[in-house]
Amino acid sequence: MKLPHSFAPHHARAQRSAALALIWAFASVGAHAATAAEIARAQAAVDQMQPSATLRKIAENGAIVLGTRESSVPFSYTVKQQPVGYSYDIALKVVDEIKKRLNMPNLAVKNVQVTSANRISYVVNNQVDLECGSTAHVADRDPLVAFSNSFFQYGIRMAVKKKSGIRDYADLANKTVSTTAGTSDERMLRQMDIDKKLNLRIISARDHAEGFAALRTDRAVAFVMDDPLLYGKIAQEGAARGEYTVTGASLANEAYGCMMRKGDPVFKRIVDDVIANMQRSGEATKLYERWFMRPIAPDGMNLQFPMSAEMKALFAHPNDRTVD
C-alpha cells in the first residue's frame, strides 16, 4: 500500500490539492446547484447537529466530493465519462441521506477520479469527502482513514489463460505476474514471493485495466487481484471471456468499505446507517443482483457472480470489522 506523502499539508500544498481536485472533477450530478439561501439553511442545520467537519464543509461548499474509479468493474467505473457501479450507487444513497439531513435538495455531487495509489491521500488531504469504490478495509489503513460498514466480502486470487495450465501459485515460479500498484494484493503477492521463493517478476500496474492487459497480451501469465474484479475484467473480454479462468487458493479474505476522513463519527454514522439499512431491508441484495447477475453497461456483459454465503451473513449482520 502506498502511503500519503503528507498528513498535515501546509497552505501552499493545500492550495495545490484544491486545484488538482478541480482539474479532476467531472461535471456535477443534477441540473441545479444549491442556492445561497439553501447553503445558509444547510449551515444552520449543521449548527444544530453534533459537530461534523465533513458536513460543515459540504454545507459551506454546496457540494459533496465523491472519489470514483476508472476501471473497478462493476464497483466503480466510467461509462461515457460518467461514474457508475455497485459501489457508486451506494455512495449516491449516502448523498440522498445527506441532502435530507442538510435540507439541500440541490446539493451538487462532484466526482473526482482516484487510483489505488492515491485514493488514501485524496481522503486524508480533504480532496475527497467519501470514496466508495473497491478499497479493502485492512488494519494497517485504520491509522490513516475511517471505514464504513463493509459492503462486499471477497477473496484474493488470480486470473490466468486456460491454455497456460496454471492452477495455483506454485505454478508461477520464475514467471511474470501482474497486479495493481497501491493495493493490499500487491503487498501480499510480494510477501508470498519472498516466503515461497518463487522468483516472480511482478508488474505493478497503474490500474486494474492495465494489470489485466498484461495478462491479455501475454506480458504476464497471471493477474492477481480481488476475485470479483477478476470476474469483472474477464466479463469485459466479450467473446474471448472463455479463454480465461479464475484460479488459486485465496491469498486472503477481505472486505470493501467506503472510506472517509478520521475523527468525524457523526458523518461515519450516517454512512454506516445507510449501508446497514440497505442490507437489512433487502435493497442491497437487489443492488447486488443488478450489478453481479444481470447485464450491465457498457455492452451488456454479465459477471454471473452469485452472492456468497459470507456476503449473505454480512447483510444479515452489518458491521465495519476487518476480515484480516
C-alpha positions in Angstrom: 0.0 0.0 0.0 1.4 3.4 -0.9 1.0 5.9 2.0 0.1 9.6 1.6 3.1 11.9 1.1 1.9 14.2 3.8 -0.7 14.0 6.6 -0.7 17.7 7.5 -0.3 19.8 4.3 0.8 23.4 4.7 -1.1 26.2 3.0 0.6 26.0 -0.4 0.2 22.3 -0.6 -3.5 22.7 0.3 -3.9 25.2 -2.5 -2.3 22.8 -5.0 -4.5 20.0 -3.7 -7.7 22.1 -4.2 -6.6 23.0 -7.7 -5.9 19.3 -8.5 -9.3 18.3 -7.2 -10.9 20.9 -9.5 -9.0 19.6 -12.5 -10.1 16.0 -11.9 -13.7 16.8 -11.0 -16.3 15.8 -13.5 -19.5 17.8 -14.0 -21.8 17.9 -11.0 -24.6 15.5 -10.9 -28.0 17.1 -11.2 -29.3 20.0 -13.2 -29.3 22.6 -10.4 -26.8 24.0 -8.0 -27.5 24.9 -4.4 -28.6 28.4 -4.0 -27.2 30.9 -1.4 -30.4 30.5 0.6 -30.1 26.7 0.5 -26.5 26.8 1.6 -27.4 29.2 4.5 -30.2 26.7 5.6 -27.7 23.9 5.5 -25.2 25.7 7.6 -27.9 26.4 10.1 -28.9 22.7 10.1 -25.2 21.8 10.8 -25.2 24.2 13.7 -28.0 22.2 15.3 -26.2 18.9 14.9 -23.3 17.3 16.8 -20.1 18.7 15.3 -19.1 17.3 11.9 -16.3 18.9 9.9 -17.3 16.9 6.8 -20.9 18.0 6.9 -19.9 21.6 7.6 -17.5 21.5 4.6 -20.3 20.1 2.4 -22.8 22.7 3.6 -20.4 25.6 3.1 -19.5 24.4 -0.4 -22.9 23.4 -1.5 -21.3 20.2 -2.8 -20.1 16.7 -1.8 -17.0 15.3 -3.5 -17.0 11.6 -4.2 -13.9 9.6 -5.1 -14.6 7.3 -8.1 -12.5 4.8 -10.1 -11.9 4.4 -13.8 -12.0 0.6 -14.2 -13.1 -1.2 -11.0 -15.9 -3.1 -12.7 -18.6 -3.5 -11.5 -17.9 -1.4 -8.3 -16.9 2.0 -9.7 -16.0 2.6 -13.3 -16.7 5.1 -16.1 -19.2 4.8 -18.9 -19.2 7.7 -21.4 -17.1 9.7 -18.9 -19.7 9.2 -16.1 -19.1 7.0 -13.0 -21.4 4.0 -12.5 -21.3 0.8 -10.5 -22.4 -1.1 -7.4 -20.3 1.0 -5.0 -21.1 4.3 -6.7 -24.9 3.5 -6.3 -24.2 3.1 -2.5 -22.4 6.4 -2.5 -25.4 8.1 -4.1 -27.7 6.6 -1.4 -25.5 8.3 1.2 -25.8 11.6 -0.8 -29.6 11.3 -0.7 -29.4 10.9 3.1 -27.1 14.0 3.4 -29.5 16.0 1.3 -32.3 15.2 3.7 -30.1 15.9 6.8 -29.0 19.3 5.5 -32.2 20.2 3.7 -30.3 20.6 0.5 -32.2 19.0 -2.4 -29.9 20.7 -4.9 -26.7 19.6 -3.2 -24.1 19.2 -6.0 -22.2 15.9 -6.5 -18.6 16.3 -7.8 -16.8 13.2 -8.9 -13.0 13.0 -8.6 -11.3 10.1 -10.2 -8.8 8.3 -7.9 -6.4 5.4 -8.3 -5.3 2.6 -5.9 -2.1 4.5 -5.3 -3.5 8.0 -4.4 -7.0 7.3 -3.0 -5.9 7.4 0.6 -4.0 10.6 0.3 -7.0 12.2 -1.5 -9.2 11.4 1.5 -6.6 12.5 4.1 -5.9 15.8 2.3 -9.6 16.8 2.0 -9.8 16.4 -1.8 -12.5 13.7 -1.4 -15.3 13.5 1.2 -16.3 9.9 0.5 -14.7 7.1 -1.5 -16.9 4.1 -2.3 -15.0 2.0 -4.8 -13.0 -1.2 -4.3 -11.0 -0.2 -1.2 -10.2 -3.0 1.2 -10.7 -2.3 4.9 -7.4 -3.7 6.2 -6.0 -3.0 9.7 -2.9 -1.1 8.5 -5.1 1.6 6.9 -7.0 2.3 10.1 -4.5 4.9 11.4 -5.0 6.9 8.2 -8.7 6.9 7.4 -12.0 5.7 8.7 -14.1 3.0 7.0 -17.8 2.5 6.9 -19.7 -0.7 7.4 -18.5 -3.3 4.9 -20.5 -3.7 1.7 -18.6 -6.6 0.0 -16.6 -9.6 1.1 -14.2 -11.5 -1.3 -11.0 -13.5 -1.7 -7.8 -12.6 -3.5 -7.0 -15.0 -6.4 -5.6 -14.8 -9.9 -6.9 -14.8 -13.5 -5.0 -16.9 -16.0 -5.5 -18.1 -19.5 -6.8 -21.6 -19.5 -4.2 -22.8 -22.0 -1.4 -21.8 -19.6 -2.1 -24.8 -17.4 -1.6 -22.7 -14.3 -3.7 -23.8 -11.3 -2.1 -22.5 -8.2 0.7 -20.1 -7.0 3.5 -22.8 -7.2 2.9 -22.8 -11.0 4.0 -19.2 -11.1 7.7 -19.8 -10.2 10.1 -17.8 -12.3 7.3 -16.2 -14.3 6.0 -12.7 -14.7 2.8 -11.8 -12.8 0.8 -8.6 -12.8 -1.2 -6.8 -10.0 -2.3 -3.3 -9.3 0.0 -0.8 -7.5 -1.0 0.5 -4.1 -3.3 -2.4 -3.2 -3.1 -4.9 -0.4 -3.0 -7.6 -3.2 0.4 -6.2 -4.3 1.7 -6.4 -0.7 0.5 -10.0 -0.3 1.9 -11.1 -3.6 5.3 -9.7 -2.9 5.3 -11.3 0.6 4.3 -14.7 -0.9 7.0 -14.4 -3.5 9.6 -14.0 -0.6 8.0 -16.7 1.6 7.7 -19.3 -1.2 10.9 -18.2 -3.0 9.0 -18.1 -6.3 11.4 -15.6 -8.0 8.5 -13.8 -9.6 8.8 -10.8 -11.9 6.0 -8.5 -10.7 4.3 -5.9 -12.9 2.7 -3.2 -10.6 0.1 -1.7 -13.0 -1.4 1.8 -12.6 -5.0 0.4 -12.5 -6.9 -2.9 -13.0 -7.4 -2.4 -16.7 -3.6 -2.1 -17.2 -3.0 -5.1 -15.0 -5.4 -7.3 -16.9 -4.0 -6.1 -20.2 -0.6 -7.5 -19.2 -2.3 -10.9 -19.0 -4.2 -10.5 -22.2 -1.1 -9.6 -24.2 1.0 -12.4 -22.6 3.4 -10.0 -20.8 2.2 -11.7 -17.6 0.9 -15.2 -17.1 -1.4 -14.2 -14.3 -3.2 -11.1 -12.9 -3.6 -11.3 -9.1 -6.5 -9.3 -7.7 -9.7 -9.4 -5.8 -11.8 -12.1 -7.3 -14.9 -10.0 -8.1 -12.7 -7.6 -10.0 -11.2 -10.6 -11.9 -14.6 -11.7 -12.9 -15.4 -8.1 -14.0 -12.3 -7.9 -16.2 -13.0 -11.3 -17.8 -16.6 -10.3 -18.5 -15.3 -7.3 -20.4 -13.4 -9.6 -22.8 -16.7 -10.5 -24.6 -16.4 -13.4 -26.9 -12.9 -14.1 -25.6 -14.0 -14.5 -22.0 -14.0 -18.3 -22.3 -10.2 -18.1 -22.7 -9.7 -17.1 -19.1 -10.4 -18.7 -15.7 -10.1 -17.6 -12.0 -8.0 -20.0 -10.0 -5.7 -20.5 -7.0 -6.4 -20.7 -3.3 -7.4 -17.3 -1.8 -4.3 -15.4 -0.6 -6.7 -13.7 2.0 -10.3 -12.8 2.6 -11.1 -9.1 2.8 -14.0 -6.7 2.8 -14.6 -3.4 1.0 -15.9 -0.3 2.8 -16.5 3.3 2.0 -13.5 5.4 3.0 -13.7 8.9 4.7 -11.6 11.1 6.9 -10.9 10.1 10.5 -12.2 11.9 13.5 -15.8 12.5 12.2 -18.1 10.0 14.0 -21.2 11.9 13.0 -20.5 11.6 9.3 -19.4 8.0 9.7 -22.6 7.1 11.5 -24.7 8.5 8.6 -22.7 6.4 6.1 -22.9 3.3 8.3 -26.6 3.6 8.8 -27.3 4.0 5.1 -25.4 0.8 4.3 -26.9 -1.2 7.2 -30.4 -0.1 6.3 -29.8 -1.2 2.7 -28.5 -4.6 3.8 -31.3 -5.3 6.3 -34.1 -4.1 4.1 -33.2 -6.2 1.1 -32.3 -3.2 -1.1 -28.6 -4.2 -1.1 -29.5 -7.7 -2.3 -31.4 -6.2 -5.2 -28.5 -3.9 -6.0 -26.2 -6.9 -5.9 -28.4 -8.8 -8.4 -28.4 -5.8 -10.7 -24.6 -5.5 -10.9 -23.4 -9.1 -10.5 -26.1 -11.3 -12.0 -27.5 -9.2 -14.9 -26.2 -7.5 -18.0 -24.5 -4.2 -17.2 -23.1 -1.2 -19.1 -21.5 -0.5 -21.4 -22.1 -3.6 -23.6 -24.4 -5.9 -21.7 -21.7 -8.0 -20.0 -22.8 -10.3 -17.2 -20.4 -11.2 -14.4 -22.5 -14.2 -13.4 -21.1 -13.9 -9.9 -23.6 -15.3 -7.3 -23.7 -14.0 -3.8 -21.6 -15.9 -1.4 -22.6 -17.3 2.0 -20.2 -14.7 3.5 -22.0 -11.9 1.8 -25.3 -13.1 3.0 -24.0 -13.3 6.5 -22.6 -9.7 6.2 -26.0 -8.4 5.0 -27.7 -10.1 8.0 -25.3 -8.6 10.5 -23.9 -5.3 9.1 -20.5 -4.3 10.7 -17.3 -2.4 10.0 -14.8 -5.0 11.2 -11.8 -6.0 9.2 -11.7 -9.6 7.9 -7.9 -9.9 8.0 
